[in-house]
Structures are given as C-alpha cells and as structure tokens.
Amino acid sequence: MLETARAFDDLDAIAAMDGIDALMLGPADLAQDLGVFGKPEQVKVLDQKRDLILSVAKKHSKTCALLVSNVEQAKKWKEAGALLLAYSSDAEILLSGFSEAMARIKK
C-alpha cells in the first residue's frame, strides 16, 4: 500500500520486487502526506497517483488495487484496468447508511 509521497520516488523499484503481487493506493494517508486532504484538488492529485500506480503495475505485470469512494470512481478505474477495487470505507458506509435512514425518518 502506497501511503506517502516518498513511496512514489521508488514506485518502479517497489513494483519490480519479487513477492509484491499488487500495488494499492492508501488515499487518506497519502492525501494527508501530500497536504491535499479535504482540499478541492484532492481528487485530481490522487487520480494522478492512481494513474502512476496503474501504469507501473501494468509494466511489471502486477495487480492494481484501488480504494474508491463512489460508483463513478469504481467504473472509471475498472475501465482503466484496475483489477481489485475496494469500495468506500467502513466509516463512509456507516455514515451513508445512517444519513439515508435519518432522511427517511424525517420525511
């Protein structure tokens, strides 16, 4: 899991290592490390890193695994060639479920 800007300095070497089967982006930690967490440019910056991971994974015949936050991202990265997609996080799923329930209760 690539969670720091520094990891991308050695991305090709990491992907080339025997025993590394998949490359995955840790979006929240990486966004914090890059200083874009919660900022408007966060999605764009993380997508650039996802593109790098996908490219290097293909180059070294590794699996590209990505954590995505919504259905649109899942479709985009599946079409781009990511093989493993983790949809959302436990906290986001709980928040979404509770928000939906509260909206229905308030009607």
C-alpha positions in Angstrom: 0.0 0.0 0.0 1.4 3.3 -1.1 0.6 5.9 1.5 3.3 8.5 1.3 4.8 10.8 -1.3 8.2 9.2 -0.8 6.8 5.8 -1.8 6.3 7.2 -5.3 10.0 8.1 -5.5 10.7 4.3 -5.5 7.5 3.1 -7.2 9.2 1.3 -10.1 11.6 -0.5 -7.8 8.8 -1.4 -5.4 6.7 -2.8 -8.3 9.7 -4.8 -9.6 10.3 -6.7 -6.3 9.6 -10.4 -6.2 6.8 -11.1 -3.7 4.9 -7.9 -4.4 1.8 -9.0 -6.1 -0.3 -5.9 -6.1 0.1 -2.1 -5.7 -2.5 -0.2 -3.8 -3.0 3.5 -3.0 -3.8 4.5 0.6 -5.8 7.6 -0.3 -6.5 9.2 3.1 -2.9 8.8 4.3 -1.4 9.9 1.0 -3.7 12.9 0.7 -2.6 14.0 4.2 1.1 13.4 3.4 0.7 15.5 0.2 -1.1 18.3 2.0 -4.3 18.0 -0.1 -6.6 16.2 2.3 -10.0 17.8 2.2 -9.0 20.3 -0.4 -10.6 20.8 -3.8 -7.5 19.4 -5.6 -7.5 16.2 -3.6 -9.4 14.1 -6.2 -7.2 15.3 -9.0 -3.9 14.7 -7.1 -5.0 11.2 -6.0 -6.1 10.4 -9.6 -2.7 11.3 -10.8 -1.2 8.9 -8.3 -3.7 6.2 -9.3 -2.6 6.7 -12.9 1.0 6.2 -11.9 0.2 3.0 -9.9 -1.8 1.6 -12.8 0.9 2.3 -15.3 3.7 0.8 -13.2 1.5 -2.2 -12.2 0.9 -3.0 -15.9 4.6 -2.5 -16.7 5.6 -5.1 -14.0 2.6 -7.4 -14.5 1.3 -6.7 -11.0 -2.3 -6.2 -9.9 -3.5 -2.7 -9.4 -5.8 -2.4 -6.4 -7.6 0.8 -5.6 -9.8 2.1 -2.8 -12.6 4.2 -4.4 -15.2 6.4 -2.8 -18.1 6.2 -5.2 -19.6 4.2 -8.1 -18.3 6.6 -10.7 -14.7 6.1 -9.5 -15.2 2.4 -9.4 -16.4 2.4 -13.0 -13.6 4.7 -14.1 -10.8 2.7 -12.6 -12.2 -0.7 -13.6 -12.3 0.6 -17.2 -8.8 1.8 -16.8 -7.6 -1.6 -15.8 -7.6 -1.8 -12.0 -8.3 -5.4 -11.1 -9.2 -5.0 -7.4 -11.5 -2.3 -6.3 -12.3 -1.7 -2.6 -15.5 0.3 -2.5 -15.6 3.0 0.2 -14.6 2.5 3.8 -16.5 1.2 6.8 -16.9 4.8 8.2 -18.2 6.1 4.8 -20.6 3.2 4.5 -21.9 3.7 8.1 -22.3 7.4 7.6 -24.1 6.9 4.3 -26.5 4.4 5.8 -27.3 6.5 8.8 -27.7 9.6 6.7 -30.2 7.8 4.4 -32.1 6.4 7.4 -32.3 9.8 9.1 -33.5 11.4 5.9 -36.3 8.8 5.6 -37.2 9.1 9.2 -37.5 12.9 8.9 -40.0 12.7 6.0 
